[in-house]
Amino acid sequence: MQAAIEKVRALHFFDACRADRHPTPPALSCERARAACLAYAGSSFELEVVLVDYTGSSALLRAGP
């Protein structure tokens, strides 16, 4: 149940950012996700984090190479 609540909050946050034409918070989320992955796995490889739309069919933001 907690995961479902978190997902709804994230979707609402993203929709609010898009409605206000303010891309910075979602872009920062992508950058932070990339940094966390690199910190965990090491930086010996290239890593790109992609934020996709609700259906997974369209890339909205990218962080990395």
Chimera marker file (.cmm) of the C-alpha trace (Angstrom):
<marker_set name="trace">
<marker id="1" x="0.000" y="0.000" z="0.000" r="1" g="1" b="0" radius="0.5"/>
<marker id="2" x="2.814" y="2.408" z="0.845" r="1" g="1" b="0" radius="0.5"/>
<marker id="3" x="4.307" y="1.957" z="-2.625" r="1" g="1" b="0" radius="0.5"/>
<marker id="4" x="0.982" y="2.890" z="-4.222" r="1" g="1" b="0" radius="0.5"/>
<marker id="5" x="0.746" y="6.025" z="-2.081" r="1" g="1" b="0" radius="0.5"/>
<marker id="6" x="4.306" y="7.024" z="-2.994" r="1" g="1" b="0" radius="0.5"/>
<marker id="7" x="3.564" y="6.517" z="-6.694" r="1" g="1" b="0" radius="0.5"/>
<marker id="8" x="0.469" y="8.726" z="-6.555" r="1" g="1" b="0" radius="0.5"/>
<marker id="9" x="2.458" y="11.453" z="-4.789" r="1" g="1" b="0" radius="0.5"/>
<marker id="10" x="5.214" y="11.271" z="-7.382" r="1" g="1" b="0" radius="0.5"/>
<marker id="11" x="2.758" y="11.429" z="-10.276" r="1" g="1" b="0" radius="0.5"/>
<marker id="12" x="0.967" y="14.401" z="-8.714" r="1" g="1" b="0" radius="0.5"/>
<marker id="13" x="4.301" y="16.176" z="-8.154" r="1" g="1" b="0" radius="0.5"/>
<marker id="14" x="5.386" y="15.575" z="-11.742" r="1" g="1" b="0" radius="0.5"/>
<marker id="15" x="2.020" y="16.729" z="-13.139" r="1" g="1" b="0" radius="0.5"/>
<marker id="16" x="2.166" y="19.898" z="-11.028" r="1" g="1" b="0" radius="0.5"/>
<marker id="17" x="5.675" y="20.680" z="-12.293" r="1" g="1" b="0" radius="0.5"/>
<marker id="18" x="4.600" y="20.181" z="-15.899" r="1" g="1" b="0" radius="0.5"/>
<marker id="19" x="1.464" y="22.297" z="-15.432" r="1" g="1" b="0" radius="0.5"/>
<marker id="20" x="3.563" y="25.152" z="-14.057" r="1" g="1" b="0" radius="0.5"/>
<marker id="21" x="6.154" y="24.670" z="-16.830" r="1" g="1" b="0" radius="0.5"/>
<marker id="22" x="8.833" y="24.186" z="-14.199" r="1" g="1" b="0" radius="0.5"/>
<marker id="23" x="11.135" y="21.314" z="-15.261" r="1" g="1" b="0" radius="0.5"/>
<marker id="24" x="13.797" y="21.796" z="-12.597" r="1" g="1" b="0" radius="0.5"/>
<marker id="25" x="12.484" y="19.460" z="-9.831" r="1" g="1" b="0" radius="0.5"/>
<marker id="26" x="11.994" y="16.426" z="-12.124" r="1" g="1" b="0" radius="0.5"/>
<marker id="27" x="15.364" y="17.109" z="-13.775" r="1" g="1" b="0" radius="0.5"/>
<marker id="28" x="17.016" y="17.222" z="-10.345" r="1" g="1" b="0" radius="0.5"/>
<marker id="29" x="15.334" y="13.928" z="-9.477" r="1" g="1" b="0" radius="0.5"/>
<marker id="30" x="16.906" y="12.332" z="-12.560" r="1" g="1" b="0" radius="0.5"/>
<marker id="31" x="20.330" y="13.750" z="-11.685" r="1" g="1" b="0" radius="0.5"/>
<marker id="32" x="20.042" y="12.539" z="-8.087" r="1" g="1" b="0" radius="0.5"/>
<marker id="33" x="18.934" y="9.083" z="-9.199" r="1" g="1" b="0" radius="0.5"/>
<marker id="34" x="21.942" y="8.887" z="-11.525" r="1" g="1" b="0" radius="0.5"/>
<marker id="35" x="24.311" y="10.054" z="-8.779" r="1" g="1" b="0" radius="0.5"/>
<marker id="36" x="22.898" y="7.479" z="-6.343" r="1" g="1" b="0" radius="0.5"/>
<marker id="37" x="23.284" y="4.662" z="-8.878" r="1" g="1" b="0" radius="0.5"/>
<marker id="38" x="26.855" y="5.673" z="-9.660" r="1" g="1" b="0" radius="0.5"/>
<marker id="39" x="27.699" y="5.947" z="-5.951" r="1" g="1" b="0" radius="0.5"/>
<marker id="40" x="26.339" y="2.445" z="-5.392" r="1" g="1" b="0" radius="0.5"/>
<marker id="41" x="27.723" y="0.729" z="-8.488" r="1" g="1" b="0" radius="0.5"/>
<marker id="42" x="30.850" y="2.764" z="-9.095" r="1" g="1" b="0" radius="0.5"/>
<marker id="43" x="31.604" y="5.151" z="-11.906" r="1" g="1" b="0" radius="0.5"/>
<marker id="44" x="33.579" y="2.817" z="-14.165" r="1" g="1" b="0" radius="0.5"/>
<marker id="45" x="30.806" y="2.779" z="-16.760" r="1" g="1" b="0" radius="0.5"/>
<marker id="46" x="28.430" y="5.205" z="-18.446" r="1" g="1" b="0" radius="0.5"/>
<marker id="47" x="24.968" y="5.452" z="-16.952" r="1" g="1" b="0" radius="0.5"/>
<marker id="48" x="21.924" y="7.272" z="-18.245" r="1" g="1" b="0" radius="0.5"/>
<marker id="49" x="18.738" y="7.710" z="-16.212" r="1" g="1" b="0" radius="0.5"/>
<marker id="50" x="15.578" y="8.247" z="-18.248" r="1" g="1" b="0" radius="0.5"/>
<marker id="51" x="12.271" y="9.535" z="-16.906" r="1" g="1" b="0" radius="0.5"/>
<marker id="52" x="9.443" y="8.195" z="-19.061" r="1" g="1" b="0" radius="0.5"/>
<marker id="53" x="5.757" y="9.038" z="-19.318" r="1" g="1" b="0" radius="0.5"/>
<marker id="54" x="3.052" y="7.043" z="-17.552" r="1" g="1" b="0" radius="0.5"/>
<marker id="55" x="2.868" y="4.433" z="-20.315" r="1" g="1" b="0" radius="0.5"/>
<marker id="56" x="6.626" y="4.028" z="-20.619" r="1" g="1" b="0" radius="0.5"/>
<marker id="57" x="6.497" y="4.864" z="-24.308" r="1" g="1" b="0" radius="0.5"/>
<marker id="58" x="8.022" y="8.332" z="-24.334" r="1" g="1" b="0" radius="0.5"/>
<marker id="59" x="11.186" y="9.715" z="-22.715" r="1" g="1" b="0" radius="0.5"/>
<marker id="60" x="10.539" y="12.988" z="-20.894" r="1" g="1" b="0" radius="0.5"/>
<marker id="61" x="13.905" y="13.724" z="-19.264" r="1" g="1" b="0" radius="0.5"/>
<marker id="62" x="17.402" y="12.260" z="-19.343" r="1" g="1" b="0" radius="0.5"/>
<marker id="63" x="20.392" y="12.510" z="-17.039" r="1" g="1" b="0" radius="0.5"/>
<marker id="64" x="23.795" y="11.347" z="-18.139" r="1" g="1" b="0" radius="0.5"/>
<marker id="65" x="25.557" y="10.785" z="-21.427" r="1" g="1" b="0" radius="0.5"/>
<link id1="1" id2="2" r="1" g="1" b="0" radius="0.2"/>
<link id1="2" id2="3" r="1" g="1" b="0" radius="0.2"/>
<link id1="3" id2="4" r="1" g="1" b="0" radius="0.2"/>
<link id1="4" id2="5" r="1" g="1" b="0" radius="0.2"/>
<link id1="5" id2="6" r="1" g="1" b="0" radius="0.2"/>
<link id1="6" id2="7" r="1" g="1" b="0" radius="0.2"/>
<link id1="7" id2="8" r="1" g="1" b="0" radius="0.2"/>
<link id1="8" id2="9" r="1" g="1" b="0" radius="0.2"/>
<link id1="9" id2="10" r="1" g="1" b="0" radius="0.2"/>
<link id1="10" id2="11" r="1" g="1" b="0" radius="0.2"/>
<link id1="11" id2="12" r="1" g="1" b="0" radius="0.2"/>
<link id1="12" id2="13" r="1" g="1" b="0" radius="0.2"/>
<link id1="13" id2="14" r="1" g="1" b="0" radius="0.2"/>
<link id1="14" id2="15" r="1" g="1" b="0" radius="0.2"/>
<link id1="15" id2="16" r="1" g="1" b="0" radius="0.2"/>
<link id1="16" id2="17" r="1" g="1" b="0" radius="0.2"/>
<link id1="17" id2="18" r="1" g="1" b="0" radius="0.2"/>
<link id1="18" id2="19" r="1" g="1" b="0" radius="0.2"/>
<link id1="19" id2="20" r="1" g="1" b="0" radius="0.2"/>
<link id1="20" id2="21" r="1" g="1" b="0" radius="0.2"/>
<link id1="21" id2="22" r="1" g="1" b="0" radius="0.2"/>
<link id1="22" id2="23" r="1" g="1" b="0" radius="0.2"/>
<link id1="23" id2="24" r="1" g="1" b="0" radius="0.2"/>
<link id1="24" id2="25" r="1" g="1" b="0" radius="0.2"/>
<link id1="25" id2="26" r="1" g="1" b="0" radius="0.2"/>
<link id1="26" id2="27" r="1" g="1" b="0" radius="0.2"/>
<link id1="27" id2="28" r="1" g="1" b="0" radius="0.2"/>
<link id1="28" id2="29" r="1" g="1" b="0" radius="0.2"/>
<link id1="29" id2="30" r="1" g="1" b="0" radius="0.2"/>
<link id1="30" id2="31" r="1" g="1" b="0" radius="0.2"/>
<link id1="31" id2="32" r="1" g="1" b="0" radius="0.2"/>
<link id1="32" id2="33" r="1" g="1" b="0" radius="0.2"/>
<link id1="33" id2="34" r="1" g="1" b="0" radius="0.2"/>
<link id1="34" id2="35" r="1" g="1" b="0" radius="0.2"/>
<link id1="35" id2="36" r="1" g="1" b="0" radius="0.2"/>
<link id1="36" id2="37" r="1" g="1" b="0" radius="0.2"/>
<link id1="37" id2="38" r="1" g="1" b="0" radius="0.2"/>
<link id1="38" id2="39" r="1" g="1" b="0" radius="0.2"/>
<link id1="39" id2="40" r="1" g="1" b="0" radius="0.2"/>
<link id1="40" id2="41" r="1" g="1" b="0" radius="0.2"/>
<link id1="41" id2="42" r="1" g="1" b="0" radius="0.2"/>
<link id1="42" id2="43" r="1" g="1" b="0" radius="0.2"/>
<link id1="43" id2="44" r="1" g="1" b="0" radius="0.2"/>
<link id1="44" id2="45" r="1" g="1" b="0" radius="0.2"/>
<link id1="45" id2="46" r="1" g="1" b="0" radius="0.2"/>
<link id1="46" id2="47" r="1" g="1" b="0" radius="0.2"/>
<link id1="47" id2="48" r="1" g="1" b="0" radius="0.2"/>
<link id1="48" id2="49" r="1" g="1" b="0" radius="0.2"/>
<link id1="49" id2="50" r="1" g="1" b="0" radius="0.2"/>
<link id1="50" id2="51" r="1" g="1" b="0" radius="0.2"/>
<link id1="51" id2="52" r="1" g="1" b="0" radius="0.2"/>
<link id1="52" id2="53" r="1" g="1" b="0" radius="0.2"/>
<link id1="53" id2="54" r="1" g="1" b="0" radius="0.2"/>
<link id1="54" id2="55" r="1" g="1" b="0" radius="0.2"/>
<link id1="55" id2="56" r="1" g="1" b="0" radius="0.2"/>
<link id1="56" id2="57" r="1" g="1" b="0" radius="0.2"/>
<link id1="57" id2="58" r="1" g="1" b="0" radius="0.2"/>
<link id1="58" id2="59" r="1" g="1" b="0" radius="0.2"/>
<link id1="59" id2="60" r="1" g="1" b="0" radius="0.2"/>
<link id1="60" id2="61" r="1" g="1" b="0" radius="0.2"/>
<link id1="61" id2="62" r="1" g="1" b="0" radius="0.2"/>
<link id1="62" id2="63" r="1" g="1" b="0" radius="0.2"/>
<link id1="63" id2="64" r="1" g="1" b="0" radius="0.2"/>
<link id1="64" id2="65" r="1" g="1" b="0" radius="0.2"/>
</marker_set>
